[in-house]
Structure formats: C-alpha cells, structure tokens
Amino acid sequence: MKRNNPEKVELHLEVTCKLNLKGSKIVGIAEYTFKNFVTIAELSGFSIDNTYAKIEYHDKNPHIIRHGSIMIKLSGDGKKLTGLLLGYAAEVDNLVTGMFELKKQ
C-alpha cells in the first residue's frame, strides 16, 4: 500500500506527564491538547541506567490507533528529560517523529 507523504509540520505542544519509577520499571500517563482534542497516552518502560530510559506509549482510548517508542535522557541534576519519539498517529495516517524536553515541576 502506497501512502502520500504529507508535508512536514513542526508542532509545539505542551505535554503534562506523570511518571512513576519502581526499580527499573517506569509507568505513567501523558496528556496534551491538539486542535481542541485532549489526548491521554499510557506509558510503560524501563530505565537502561541512571541516565537513559526507553518508554512505549499508546493511546488510552482503545479505539484510537496512536502508539510508539520514546528514548529519554535524564539531565545530570535530575530536573529535565530530553528525548526522541517515533510513532504512528492515526490522525495523520503516518509515522510521526519528534524531539522533546520535559521539565520537573
């Protein structure tokens, strides 16, 4: 199946995350709003070491196909997460990629 590649679009979204770490296991929720629609993603993954982690995400609504992987780096002071995202989003019917930075509140 051949799909049309849409133009690249740069988005800046404000995302709220709640992450819990138990041993090396990470679980949590991420929430953001795009075009007046609230998205809630469930997160699960593991820490690779004291600096890096890998997290898988999927939409909390089982009827929405949105999922992917995130590689994260924790800053030396523990107050910032930076990372790369690769996933699939049904609303664009294509792969999505991104870079992000999350700050501890």
Secondary structure as UniProt FT lines:
FT   STRAND          16..22
FT   TURN            23..24
FT   STRAND          25..34
FT   TURN            35..36
FT   STRAND          37..47
FT   STRAND          52..59
FT   TURN            62..63
FT   STRAND          66..74
FT   TURN            76..77
FT   STRAND          80..89
FT   TURN            90..93
FT   STRAND          94..103
//
